[in-house]
Amino acid sequence: MTGPLCCAFLRRLASQHQESSLASYPLVAPASVVIGRDPRCQIVLDSQLYGAVSRQHARISPSPASPSGWQICDLESANGTFVNGQRLRGCRYLRAGDRISLSQTGPQFIFELRNAVPLSASASKLPAPTEPEPSISRPVPFAKEAAPAPDAVTLSQLFPILSTGRDLTRKAYLIPGIVTVSFVVLMFVSIGKPNFFNGLLAAYIAGIAYYFVYQLCGKQKPWWLLVGAGLVTILLLTSPVLNLFLFVFRGILPGAIPSDNSAGFLPTLVQMFFGAGLMEELLKAVPILLAYWLGTKLRSPYREQVGVWEPLDGILLGAASAVGFTLLETLGHYVPGVVNDVTFQAGANYRELLGLQLLIPRILGSISGHMAYSGYLGYFIGLSVLKPAKRWRILGVGYLTAAALHALWNTMGLVNLLVLAVVGVVSYAFLAAAILKARALSPTRSQNFATRFTRLR
């Protein structure tokens, strides 16, 4: 051993090109030090400044076999841990003067020993390790390697696909790329079949809109469960259950939907609140409630995958349910109804173009429409699971707020398009705020993935 473990510490560097120190962190055995953005880490980095750093990025822990007494391990970080410019695979022993970088452009630390002898003075004074490094250590020799020639070109540099491995699926959006190419091929096949083409285009646009919400949420949920939530909503809309909803909300309650705005703003708003807001949001919430019930009946790990245990679960399932609702409403009712009316007046040649023009904004608008309302209500359903003592108050506020936003959007669509845009922005802001709060409340926050759509300052 080079010296007592208590004499080791990390010195934070101000930047990659500046050796001035920001702070020093002592390393004291037998405690390990985890570095990352998670507030539970021993060294916490600002998530607003270091979006490339994972929540739990790297761990420095005592190692009796290491000459310095310490080793560093990468915790499967998204952007990697680098020691002296070499990417860390698993763990490796630390030597005095090692430069640690969290991602290639992230924060840097210097590992130092107060009583260590500099490597340049006498390398022979550093004892060799008494046993081989563990199998998880880096696949390069323990001794310091010679730097490669500046103009050297490796096989992996000439053929990058040979060395990227699983990073392709985790960081390069390979799966969305495969889905996009598949839809492109199917669209070419469907040329001349307008209904099939419109269905493919609607599914692709809705998938993109949902993927945006999914990335904002930052929690993984099985794809089959999310697709299932949308399918359950479609089944409900095409089953006798819909007639029951219509009878209650539009027959018994004052929710008969007007065909125009001749009734005035307030009467129309009330009718939309009962007949569209309350009815449709409750219908779209059925898959969330069903997933919650199934989760209580299953065993691990399926209970965690399927169930609704926190607000993020509710948002993801609610938005997925809204996708199913939007697709059926747009392709089955809205577009055909408008196109048939116009076709009767203007002729069949105008039909396909008009259908396409209506389809695109209608589906894209779902991110500030149906997905916003249903995701927002899903937040409150998940919150009621976290705080069961206040369940009914939470559900009541969420249900009424989502229904009010929905009713306001429908009403403004009959009154003024400029105000409609404002309502859409407000609805999306409600959803985005719910996602941010859900991420902060998430019991699995340390395991969720980070999302950033703005540049670091």
Sine and cosine of phi, psi and omega as CSV:
sin_phi,cos_phi,sin_psi,cos_psi,sin_omega,cos_omega
0.00,0.00,0.62,-0.79,-0.04,-1.00
-0.97,0.25,-0.56,0.83,-0.04,-1.00
-0.09,-1.00,0.05,-1.00,0.01,-1.00
-0.87,0.50,0.58,-0.81,-0.02,-1.00
-0.90,0.45,-0.48,0.88,-0.06,-1.00
-0.94,0.35,-0.24,0.97,-0.03,-1.00
-1.00,0.00,0.03,1.00,0.04,-1.00
-1.00,0.02,0.55,-0.83,0.06,-1.00
-0.36,-0.93,0.28,-0.96,0.07,-1.00
-0.97,-0.24,0.71,-0.70,0.08,-1.00
-0.93,-0.38,0.86,-0.51,-0.03,-1.00
-0.98,0.19,0.75,-0.66,0.04,-1.00
-1.00,-0.06,0.56,-0.83,-0.04,-1.00
-0.92,0.39,-0.60,0.80,0.03,-1.00
-0.33,-0.94,0.04,-1.00,0.00,-1.00
-0.92,0.40,-0.49,0.87,-0.12,-0.99
-0.95,-0.31,0.19,0.98,-0.07,-1.00
-0.72,-0.69,0.82,-0.57,-0.10,-0.99
-1.00,0.05,-0.01,1.00,0.01,-1.00
-0.90,0.43,0.55,-0.83,-0.12,-0.99
-0.99,-0.11,0.66,-0.76,0.09,-1.00
-1.00,-0.04,-0.67,0.74,-0.04,-1.00
-0.28,-0.96,0.35,-0.94,0.07,-1.00
-0.86,-0.52,0.64,-0.77,-0.03,-1.00
-0.83,-0.56,0.92,-0.40,0.01,-1.00
-0.94,0.34,0.55,-0.83,0.07,-1.00
-0.93,-0.38,0.87,-0.49,-0.08,-1.00
-0.81,-0.58,0.88,-0.47,0.05,-1.00
-0.93,0.36,0.50,-0.87,0.07,1.00
-1.00,-0.05,0.23,0.97,-0.06,-1.00
-0.96,0.28,0.61,-0.80,0.12,-0.99
-0.99,-0.11,0.36,-0.93,0.00,-1.00
-0.84,-0.54,0.86,-0.52,0.04,-1.00
-0.97,-0.24,0.73,-0.69,-0.01,-1.00
-0.93,-0.37,0.72,-0.69,0.03,-1.00
0.16,-0.99,-0.17,-0.99,-0.02,-1.00
-1.00,-0.01,-0.19,0.98,0.00,-1.00
-0.93,0.37,0.76,-0.65,0.00,-1.00
-0.85,0.53,-0.32,0.95,0.00,-1.00
-0.99,0.11,-0.10,0.99,0.05,-1.00
-0.94,0.35,0.40,-0.92,0.06,-1.00
-0.96,0.28,-0.54,0.84,0.12,-0.99
-0.88,-0.47,0.95,-0.31,-0.10,-0.99
-0.98,-0.18,0.79,-0.62,0.01,-1.00
-0.96,-0.29,0.57,-0.82,-0.07,-1.00
-0.92,0.40,0.87,-0.49,-0.03,-1.00
-0.92,0.39,-0.41,0.91,0.03,-1.00
-0.96,0.28,-0.44,0.90,-0.03,-1.00
-0.99,-0.13,-0.50,0.87,-0.13,-0.99
-0.81,-0.58,0.94,0.35,0.01,-1.00
-0.93,0.38,-0.36,0.93,0.00,-1.00
-0.98,0.17,-0.17,0.99,0.01,-1.00
-1.00,0.03,0.73,-0.68,0.01,-1.00
-0.96,0.28,0.25,-0.97,-0.01,-1.00
-0.87,0.49,-0.71,0.71,0.15,-0.99
-0.82,-0.57,0.99,-0.15,-0.23,-0.97
-1.00,-0.01,-0.79,0.62,-0.07,-1.00
-0.54,-0.84,0.42,-0.91,0.03,-1.00
-0.80,-0.60,0.71,-0.71,0.12,-0.99
-0.93,-0.37,0.84,-0.54,-0.12,-0.99
-0.67,-0.74,0.38,-0.92,0.03,-1.00
-0.90,0.44,0.57,-0.82,0.05,-1.00
-0.55,-0.84,0.96,-0.27,-0.03,-1.00
-0.85,0.52,-0.43,0.90,-0.03,-1.00
-0.98,0.17,-0.24,0.97,-0.03,-1.00
-0.99,0.15,0.64,-0.77,0.06,-1.00
-0.83,0.56,-0.57,0.82,0.01,-1.00
-1.00,0.01,-0.22,0.97,-0.05,-1.00
1.00,-0.01,0.04,1.00,-0.07,-1.00
-0.69,-0.72,0.46,-0.89,0.10,-1.00
-0.69,-0.73,0.34,-0.94,0.04,-1.00
-0.86,-0.51,0.65,-0.76,0.00,-1.00
-0.78,-0.63,0.72,-0.70,0.12,-0.99
-0.99,0.15,0.73,-0.69,-0.07,-1.00
-0.99,-0.13,0.76,0.65,-0.01,-1.00
0.81,0.59,0.69,0.72,-0.01,-1.00
-0.92,0.40,0.45,-0.90,-0.06,-1.00
-0.92,0.38,-0.62,0.78,-0.09,-1.00
-0.93,-0.36,0.11,0.99,0.16,-0.99
1.00,0.08,0.40,-0.92,0.11,-0.99
-0.91,-0.42,0.70,-0.71,-0.07,-1.00
-0.86,-0.51,0.73,-0.69,0.06,-1.00
-0.87,-0.49,0.90,-0.43,-0.05,-1.00
0.82,0.57,0.61,0.79,0.05,-1.00
1.00,0.09,-0.15,0.99,-0.01,-1.00
-0.99,-0.17,0.76,-0.65,0.01,-1.00
-0.92,0.38,0.72,-0.69,-0.05,-1.00
-0.99,0.11,0.75,-0.66,0.09,-1.00
-0.90,-0.43,0.98,-0.22,-0.05,-1.00
0.99,0.12,-0.89,-0.46,-0.05,-1.00
-0.77,-0.64,0.32,-0.95,0.14,-0.99
-0.40,-0.91,0.40,-0.92,0.03,-1.00
-0.96,0.28,0.50,-0.87,0.01,-1.00
-0.98,-0.22,0.60,-0.80,0.14,-0.99
-0.87,-0.49,0.42,-0.91,0.03,-1.00
-0.84,0.54,0.74,-0.67,0.01,-1.00
1.00,-0.06,-0.07,1.00,0.04,-1.00
-0.88,0.47,0.71,-0.70,0.04,-1.00
-0.99,-0.16,0.83,-0.56,-0.04,-1.00
-0.94,-0.34,0.78,-0.62,0.01,-1.00
-0.81,-0.58,0.78,-0.62,0.04,-1.00
-1.00,-0.03,0.98,-0.18,-0.20,-0.98
0.97,0.24,0.25,-0.97,-0.09,-1.00
-0.92,0.39,-0.53,0.85,-0.05,-1.00
-0.90,-0.44,0.24,0.97,-0.08,-1.00
-1.00,0.01,-0.20,-0.98,-0.03,-1.00
-0.90,0.44,0.49,-0.87,-0.06,-1.00
-0.82,-0.57,0.51,-0.86,0.03,-1.00
-0.73,-0.68,0.45,-0.89,0.13,-0.99
-0.91,-0.40,0.79,-0.61,0.07,-1.00
-1.00,0.07,0.82,-0.57,-0.08,-1.00
-0.73,-0.69,0.47,-0.88,0.12,-0.99
-0.83,-0.55,0.79,-0.62,-0.09,-1.00
-0.89,0.45,-0.58,0.82,-0.04,-1.00
-0.95,-0.30,0.35,0.94,-0.02,-1.00
-0.98,0.20,0.54,-0.84,0.07,-1.00
-1.00,0.01,0.79,-0.62,-0.02,-1.00
-0.84,0.55,0.60,-0.80,-0.03,-1.00
-0.88,0.48,-0.55,0.83,-0.04,-1.00
-0.95,0.32,-0.37,0.93,-0.03,-1.00
-0.95,0.30,-0.81,0.59,-0.02,-1.00
-0.31,-0.95,0.98,-0.19,-0.03,-1.00
-0.92,0.39,-0.40,0.91,-0.04,-1.00
-0.94,0.34,-0.32,0.95,-0.01,-1.00
-0.97,0.24,-0.21,0.98,0.04,-1.00
-1.00,0.03,0.87,-0.49,-0.02,-1.00
-0.92,0.39,0.55,-0.83,0.06,-1.00
-0.96,0.26,0.44,-0.90,0.03,-1.00
-0.89,0.46,0.61,-0.79,-0.07,-1.00
-0.99,0.17,-0.22,0.98,0.03,-1.00
-0.53,-0.85,0.37,-0.93,-0.03,-1.00
-0.91,0.41,0.41,-0.91,0.02,-1.00
-0.90,0.43,0.47,-0.88,0.01,-1.00
-0.90,0.44,0.28,-0.96,-0.10,-1.00
-0.91,0.42,-0.30,0.95,-0.02,-1.00
-1.00,0.03,0.03,1.00,-0.05,-1.00
-0.95,0.31,0.21,-0.98,-0.04,-1.00
-0.89,0.46,0.52,-0.86,-0.08,-1.00
-1.00,0.09,0.49,0.87,0.07,-1.00
-0.87,-0.49,0.37,-0.93,-0.03,-1.00
-0.87,0.50,0.44,-0.90,-0.01,-1.00
-0.92,0.39,-0.60,0.80,0.00,-1.00
-0.91,0.41,0.46,-0.89,-0.04,-1.00
-0.91,0.41,0.77,-0.64,-0.07,-1.00
-1.00,0.09,0.44,-0.90,0.12,-0.99
-0.96,0.27,0.64,-0.77,-0.02,-1.00
-0.92,0.38,0.66,-0.75,0.01,-1.00
-0.92,0.38,0.40,-0.92,0.05,-1.00
-0.87,0.50,0.61,-0.80,-0.07,-1.00
-0.85,0.53,-0.55,0.83,-0.06,-1.00
-0.98,-0.20,0.24,0.97,0.02,-1.00
-0.94,0.33,0.62,-0.78,0.01,-1.00
-0.84,-0.55,0.82,-0.58,-0.02,-1.00
-0.99,-0.12,0.22,-0.97,0.01,-1.00
-0.89,0.45,-0.63,0.78,-0.01,-1.00
-0.94,0.35,-0.42,0.91,0.07,-1.00
-0.97,0.25,-0.58,0.81,0.04,-1.00
-0.96,0.28,-0.56,0.83,0.01,-1.00
-0.80,-0.61,0.98,0.18,-0.11,-0.99
-0.84,0.55,-0.47,0.88,-0.07,-1.00
-0.91,0.41,-0.30,0.95,-0.01,-1.00
-0.97,0.26,-0.30,0.95,-0.13,-0.99
-0.84,-0.54,-0.08,1.00,-0.08,-1.00
-0.98,0.18,-0.48,0.88,0.11,-0.99
0.83,0.56,-0.71,-0.71,-0.08,-1.00
-0.95,0.32,-0.21,0.98,0.06,-1.00
-0.88,0.47,-0.41,0.91,0.03,-1.00
-0.85,0.52,-0.70,0.72,-0.03,-1.00
-0.99,0.14,-0.42,0.91,-0.06,-1.00
-1.00,0.02,-0.52,0.85,-0.16,-0.99
-0.84,-0.55,-0.30,0.95,-0.17,-0.99
-0.97,-0.26,0.20,0.98,0.01,-1.00
0.80,0.60,0.67,0.74,-0.01,-1.00
-0.92,0.40,-0.68,0.73,-0.03,-1.00
-0.89,0.45,-0.74,0.67,0.10,-1.00
-0.85,0.52,-0.56,0.83,0.04,-1.00
-0.91,0.42,-0.67,0.74,0.03,-1.00
-0.89,0.45,-0.68,0.74,0.01,-1.00
-0.89,0.46,-0.68,0.73,0.00,-1.00
-0.88,0.47,-0.74,0.68,0.01,-1.00
-0.87,0.49,-0.64,0.77,0.01,-1.00
-0.89,0.46,-0.69,0.73,0.02,-1.00
-0.92,0.40,-0.60,0.80,0.03,-1.00
-0.87,0.49,-0.72,0.69,0.00,-1.00
-0.89,0.46,-0.69,0.72,0.00,-1.00
-0.91,0.42,-0.57,0.82,0.03,-1.00
-0.92,0.38,-0.61,0.79,0.09,-1.00
-0.89,0.46,-0.65,0.76,0.00,-1.00
-0.91,0.43,-0.54,0.84,-0.11,-0.99
-1.00,0.04,0.06,1.00,0.03,-1.00
-0.86,0.51,0.76,-0.65,-0.08,-1.00
1.00,-0.07,-0.12,0.99,0.04,-1.00
-0.86,-0.52,0.99,0.11,-0.16,-0.99
-0.85,0.52,-0.62,0.78,-0.02,-1.00
-0.92,0.40,-0.68,0.73,0.03,-1.00
-0.91,0.42,-0.69,0.72,0.00,-1.00
-0.88,0.48,-0.73,0.69,0.00,-1.00
-0.89,0.46,-0.60,0.80,0.04,-1.00
-0.90,0.43,-0.68,0.73,0.04,-1.00
-0.90,0.45,-0.72,0.69,-0.02,-1.00
-0.89,0.45,-0.67,0.74,0.01,-1.00
-0.89,0.45,-0.69,0.73,0.00,-1.00
-0.90,0.45,-0.64,0.77,-0.02,-1.00
-0.93,0.38,-0.73,0.68,-0.01,-1.00
-0.90,0.44,-0.67,0.74,0.03,-1.00
-0.89,0.45,-0.62,0.79,0.04,-1.00
-0.90,0.43,-0.64,0.77,0.04,-1.00
-0.89,0.45,-0.72,0.70,0.00,-1.00
-0.87,0.50,-0.68,0.74,0.00,-1.00
-0.93,0.36,-0.62,0.79,0.00,-1.00
-0.88,0.48,-0.57,0.82,0.07,-1.00
-0.88,0.48,-0.73,0.69,0.03,-1.00
-0.91,0.42,-0.65,0.76,0.00,-1.00
-0.87,0.49,-0.69,0.73,0.02,-1.00
-0.92,0.40,-0.60,0.80,0.05,-1.00
-0.90,0.44,-0.63,0.78,-0.02,-1.00
-0.92,0.40,-0.64,0.77,0.09,-1.00
0.97,0.24,0.24,0.97,0.03,-1.00
-0.86,-0.50,0.70,-0.72,0.00,-1.00
-0.98,0.20,0.69,-0.72,0.05,-1.00
-0.64,-0.77,0.67,-0.75,-0.07,-1.00
-0.84,0.55,0.69,-0.73,-0.04,-1.00
-0.89,0.45,-0.59,0.81,-0.03,-1.00
-0.92,0.40,-0.50,0.87,0.03,-1.00
-0.95,0.31,-0.65,0.76,-0.01,-1.00
-0.93,0.38,-0.68,0.73,0.08,-1.00
-0.89,0.45,-0.62,0.78,0.02,-1.00
-0.89,0.46,-0.60,0.80,0.03,-1.00
-0.89,0.47,-0.67,0.74,0.05,-1.00
-0.90,0.43,-0.64,0.77,0.00,-1.00
-0.92,0.38,-0.62,0.79,0.04,-1.00
-0.87,0.49,-0.66,0.75,0.03,-1.00
-0.90,0.44,-0.66,0.75,0.04,-1.00
-0.89,0.46,-0.67,0.74,0.03,-1.00
-0.89,0.46,-0.64,0.77,0.03,-1.00
-0.89,0.46,-0.65,0.76,-0.03,-1.00
-0.94,0.34,-0.39,0.92,-0.01,-1.00
-0.97,-0.25,0.20,0.98,-0.03,-1.00
-0.92,-0.39,0.17,-0.99,0.05,-1.00
-0.89,0.46,-0.24,0.97,0.03,-1.00
-0.87,0.50,-0.58,0.82,0.00,-1.00
-0.87,0.49,-0.62,0.78,0.01,-1.00
-0.88,0.47,-0.58,0.82,0.05,-1.00
-0.91,0.41,-0.69,0.72,0.05,-1.00
-0.88,0.48,-0.69,0.72,-0.01,-1.00
-0.90,0.44,-0.64,0.77,-0.01,-1.00
-0.90,0.43,-0.67,0.74,-0.05,-1.00
-0.96,0.28,-0.78,0.63,-0.17,-0.99
-1.00,0.07,-0.45,0.90,-0.03,-1.00
-0.92,-0.40,-0.18,0.98,0.05,-1.00
-0.98,-0.22,-0.82,0.57,0.00,-1.00
-0.98,0.18,-0.77,0.64,0.01,-1.00
-0.99,0.11,0.35,-0.94,-0.05,-1.00
-0.98,0.21,0.91,0.42,-0.08,-1.00
-0.86,-0.51,0.38,0.92,0.05,-1.00
-0.90,0.44,0.86,-0.50,-0.10,-1.00
-0.97,0.24,0.82,-0.57,0.02,-1.00
-0.97,0.25,0.45,-0.89,0.02,-1.00
-1.00,0.07,-0.28,0.96,0.04,-1.00
-0.49,-0.87,-0.15,-0.99,-0.04,-1.00
-0.98,-0.20,0.40,0.92,-0.03,-1.00
-0.93,0.38,-0.36,0.93,-0.02,-1.00
-0.97,0.22,-0.19,0.98,-0.05,-1.00
0.99,-0.15,0.28,-0.96,-0.11,-0.99
-0.91,0.40,-0.81,0.58,-0.08,-1.00
-0.90,0.43,-0.73,0.68,0.06,-1.00
-0.86,0.51,-0.63,0.78,0.03,-1.00
-0.91,0.42,-0.65,0.76,0.02,-1.00
-0.88,0.47,-0.67,0.74,0.02,-1.00
-0.90,0.43,-0.70,0.72,0.01,-1.00
-0.89,0.45,-0.65,0.76,0.04,-1.00
-0.92,0.38,-0.56,0.83,-0.01,-1.00
-0.89,0.46,-0.71,0.71,-0.02,-1.00
-0.99,0.14,-0.72,0.69,-0.15,-0.99
-0.99,0.16,-0.39,0.92,0.02,-1.00
-0.90,-0.44,-0.80,0.60,-0.08,-1.00
-0.89,0.45,-0.89,0.45,-0.06,-1.00
-0.91,0.42,-0.69,0.73,-0.07,-1.00
-0.93,0.38,-0.79,0.61,-0.11,-0.99
-0.95,0.32,-0.58,0.81,0.01,-1.00
-0.93,0.36,-0.59,0.81,0.07,-1.00
-0.92,0.39,-0.64,0.77,0.00,-1.00
-0.90,0.43,-0.68,0.73,0.00,-1.00
-0.95,0.31,-0.31,0.95,0.03,-1.00
-0.99,0.15,-0.21,0.98,-0.04,-1.00
-0.85,0.53,-0.72,0.70,0.03,-1.00
-0.87,0.48,-0.54,0.84,0.03,-1.00
-0.92,0.40,-0.73,0.69,0.00,-1.00
-0.91,0.42,-0.60,0.80,0.04,-1.00
-0.91,0.42,-0.67,0.74,0.03,-1.00
-0.90,0.43,-0.62,0.78,0.05,-1.00
-0.88,0.48,-0.71,0.71,-0.01,-1.00
-0.90,0.43,-0.68,0.73,0.01,-1.00
-0.90,0.44,-0.61,0.79,0.00,-1.00
-0.88,0.48,-0.55,0.84,0.02,-1.00
-0.96,0.27,-0.26,0.97,-0.04,-1.00
-0.98,-0.17,-0.22,0.98,-0.08,-1.00
-0.99,-0.14,0.24,-0.97,0.08,-1.00
-0.97,-0.23,0.32,-0.95,0.04,-1.00
-0.89,0.45,0.58,-0.81,0.07,1.00
-1.00,0.01,-0.01,1.00,-0.09,-1.00
-0.94,0.35,-0.51,0.86,0.01,-1.00
-0.90,0.44,-0.60,0.80,0.04,-1.00
-0.96,0.29,-0.58,0.81,-0.02,-1.00
-0.95,0.30,-0.68,0.74,-0.11,-0.99
-1.00,0.03,-0.64,0.77,-0.17,-0.99
-0.94,0.34,0.18,-0.98,0.08,-1.00
-0.94,-0.34,0.96,-0.29,-0.10,-1.00
-0.89,-0.46,-0.13,0.99,-0.05,-1.00
-0.34,-0.94,0.19,-0.98,-0.02,-1.00
-0.85,0.52,-0.59,0.81,0.00,-1.00
-0.88,0.48,-0.61,0.79,0.06,-1.00
-0.88,0.48,-0.70,0.71,-0.01,-1.00
-0.90,0.43,-0.64,0.77,0.01,-1.00
-0.90,0.44,-0.73,0.69,-0.03,-1.00
-0.89,0.46,-0.70,0.72,0.00,-1.00
-0.95,0.31,-0.62,0.79,0.02,-1.00
-0.90,0.44,-0.69,0.72,0.02,-1.00
-0.91,0.41,-0.60,0.80,0.04,-1.00
-0.91,0.41,-0.65,0.76,0.07,-1.00
-0.88,0.47,-0.63,0.77,0.01,-1.00
-0.91,0.42,-0.53,0.85,0.05,-1.00
-0.88,0.47,-0.72,0.69,0.05,-1.00
-0.87,0.50,-0.68,0.73,0.02,-1.00
-0.88,0.47,-0.72,0.69,-0.04,-1.00
-0.90,0.45,-0.69,0.73,-0.02,-1.00
-0.89,0.46,-0.72,0.70,-0.03,-1.00
-0.93,0.36,-0.68,0.74,-0.01,-1.00
-0.90,0.45,-0.68,0.74,-0.06,-1.00
-0.96,0.29,-0.76,0.65,-0.08,-1.00
-0.98,0.19,-0.49,0.87,-0.09,-1.00
-1.00,-0.09,-0.38,0.92,-0.11,-0.99
-0.76,-0.65,-0.85,0.53,-0.19,-0.98
-0.91,0.42,-0.87,0.50,-0.06,-1.00
-0.89,0.46,-0.75,0.66,0.02,-1.00
-0.86,0.51,-0.62,0.79,-0.02,-1.00
-0.90,0.44,-0.73,0.68,0.00,-1.00
-0.92,0.39,-0.69,0.73,-0.04,-1.00
-0.89,0.46,-0.66,0.75,-0.01,-1.00
-0.90,0.43,-0.63,0.77,0.03,-1.00
-0.90,0.43,-0.70,0.71,-0.03,-1.00
-0.94,0.33,-0.60,0.80,0.00,-1.00
-0.88,0.48,-0.62,0.78,0.00,-1.00
-0.89,0.46,-0.54,0.84,-0.05,-1.00
-1.00,-0.03,-0.65,0.76,-0.16,-0.99
-0.96,-0.28,-0.17,0.99,0.01,-1.00
0.97,-0.22,0.32,-0.95,-0.11,-0.99
-0.96,0.29,-0.37,0.93,-0.05,-1.00
-0.91,0.42,-0.40,0.92,-0.04,-1.00
-1.00,0.03,-0.12,0.99,-0.17,-0.98
-0.89,0.45,-0.79,0.61,-0.11,-0.99
-0.91,0.41,-0.68,0.74,-0.01,-1.00
-0.90,0.43,-0.69,0.72,0.00,-1.00
-0.90,0.45,-0.66,0.75,0.01,-1.00
-0.87,0.49,-0.65,0.76,0.02,-1.00
-0.92,0.38,-0.66,0.75,0.00,-1.00
-0.90,0.43,-0.57,0.82,0.03,-1.00
-0.97,0.24,-0.57,0.82,-0.11,-0.99
-0.90,0.43,-0.74,0.67,-0.14,-0.99
-0.89,0.46,-0.81,0.58,0.00,-1.00
-0.92,0.39,-0.50,0.86,0.00,-1.00
-0.91,0.43,-0.69,0.72,-0.01,-1.00
-0.96,0.28,-0.70,0.71,0.02,-1.00
-0.88,0.48,-0.57,0.82,0.00,-1.00
-0.92,0.39,-0.22,0.98,-0.03,-1.00
-0.91,0.41,-0.37,0.93,-0.01,-1.00
-0.94,0.35,-0.44,0.90,0.09,-1.00
-0.94,-0.33,0.17,0.98,0.02,-1.00
-0.88,-0.47,-0.96,-0.29,-0.11,-0.99
-0.86,0.51,-0.67,0.75,0.01,-1.00
-0.91,0.41,-0.56,0.83,0.01,-1.00
-0.92,0.40,-0.74,0.67,-0.03,-1.00
-0.92,0.40,-0.74,0.67,-0.08,-1.00
-0.94,0.35,-0.62,0.78,0.07,-1.00
-0.90,0.43,-0.61,0.79,0.02,-1.00
-0.91,0.42,-0.70,0.72,0.07,-1.00
-0.90,0.43,-0.60,0.80,0.05,-1.00
-0.87,0.49,-0.58,0.81,0.08,-1.00
-0.83,0.55,-0.70,0.71,-0.04,-1.00
-0.95,0.31,-0.54,0.84,0.08,-1.00
-0.90,0.43,-0.71,0.70,0.05,-1.00
-0.91,0.42,-0.61,0.79,0.02,-1.00
-0.91,0.42,-0.58,0.81,0.02,-1.00
-0.92,0.40,-0.44,0.90,0.07,-1.00
-0.96,0.28,-0.62,0.78,0.03,-1.00
-0.94,0.35,-0.54,0.84,-0.07,-1.00
-0.81,-0.59,0.94,0.33,-0.11,-0.99
-0.90,0.44,-0.40,0.92,-0.01,-1.00
-0.91,0.42,-0.45,0.89,0.00,-1.00
-0.92,-0.38,0.46,0.89,-0.17,-0.99
-0.84,0.54,-0.77,0.64,-0.12,-0.99
-0.94,0.33,-0.57,0.82,0.07,-1.00
-0.90,0.43,-0.69,0.72,0.00,-1.00
-0.89,0.46,-0.74,0.67,-0.02,-1.00
-0.90,0.44,-0.63,0.77,0.01,-1.00
-0.89,0.46,-0.72,0.70,0.01,-1.00
-0.90,0.44,-0.70,0.71,-0.02,-1.00
-0.91,0.42,-0.70,0.72,-0.03,-1.00
-0.90,0.43,-0.73,0.69,-0.03,-1.00
-0.93,0.37,-0.61,0.79,0.01,-1.00
-0.92,0.38,-0.70,0.71,0.02,-1.00
-0.89,0.45,-0.67,0.74,0.01,-1.00
-0.91,0.41,-0.61,0.79,0.00,-1.00
-0.92,0.40,-0.69,0.72,0.05,-1.00
-0.88,0.48,-0.67,0.74,0.01,-1.00
-0.88,0.47,-0.72,0.69,-0.01,-1.00
-0.90,0.43,-0.63,0.78,0.00,-1.00
-0.91,0.42,-0.65,0.76,0.04,-1.00
-0.89,0.46,-0.75,0.66,-0.01,-1.00
-0.89,0.46,-0.62,0.78,-0.03,-1.00
-0.93,0.36,-0.69,0.73,-0.02,-1.00
-0.93,0.38,-0.39,0.92,0.08,-1.00
-0.90,0.43,-0.40,0.92,0.04,-1.00
-1.00,-0.08,-0.17,0.98,-0.13,-0.99
-0.94,-0.35,-0.86,0.51,-0.14,-0.99
-0.47,-0.88,0.84,-0.55,-0.05,-1.00
-0.94,0.33,-0.52,0.85,0.01,-1.00
-0.92,0.40,-0.70,0.71,0.05,-1.00
-0.93,0.38,-0.53,0.85,0.06,-1.00
-0.86,0.52,-0.66,0.75,0.03,-1.00
-0.89,0.45,-0.63,0.78,0.03,-1.00
-0.90,0.45,-0.69,0.72,0.02,-1.00
-0.88,0.47,-0.63,0.78,0.03,-1.00
-0.89,0.45,-0.67,0.74,0.04,-1.00
-0.90,0.44,-0.68,0.74,0.02,-1.00
-0.89,0.46,-0.67,0.74,0.01,-1.00
-0.88,0.48,-0.71,0.71,0.04,-1.00
-0.91,0.42,-0.60,0.80,0.03,-1.00
-0.88,0.47,-0.63,0.78,0.06,-1.00
-0.88,0.48,-0.70,0.71,0.01,-1.00
-0.90,0.43,-0.72,0.69,-0.02,-1.00
-0.88,0.48,-0.65,0.76,0.03,-1.00
-0.90,0.44,-0.63,0.78,0.04,-1.00
-0.90,0.43,-0.62,0.78,0.02,-1.00
-0.91,0.42,-0.70,0.71,0.00,-1.00
-0.88,0.47,-0.69,0.72,0.02,-1.00
-0.92,0.38,-0.62,0.79,0.02,-1.00
-0.90,0.44,-0.62,0.79,0.04,-1.00
-0.90,0.43,-0.61,0.79,0.01,-1.00
-0.94,0.35,-0.54,0.84,-0.04,-1.00
-1.00,0.05,-0.21,0.98,-0.16,-0.99
-0.86,0.51,0.81,-0.59,0.09,-1.00
-0.91,0.42,-0.37,0.93,0.01,-1.00
-0.97,-0.22,0.47,0.88,-0.11,-0.99
-0.83,0.56,-0.63,0.78,-0.05,-1.00
-0.93,0.37,-0.33,0.95,-0.03,-1.00
-0.98,-0.19,-0.15,0.99,-0.02,-1.00
-0.97,0.22,0.40,-0.92,-0.02,-1.00
-1.00,-0.03,0.49,-0.87,-0.05,-1.00
-1.00,0.10,0.48,-0.88,0.03,-1.00
-0.70,-0.71,0.71,-0.70,0.07,-1.00
-0.55,-0.84,0.81,-0.58,0.02,-1.00
-0.92,-0.38,0.12,0.99,0.03,-1.00
-0.85,-0.53,0.35,-0.94,-0.01,-1.00
-0.97,0.24,0.54,-0.84,0.06,-1.00
-0.94,0.33,0.57,-0.82,0.06,-1.00
-0.98,-0.20,0.00,0.00,0.00,0.00
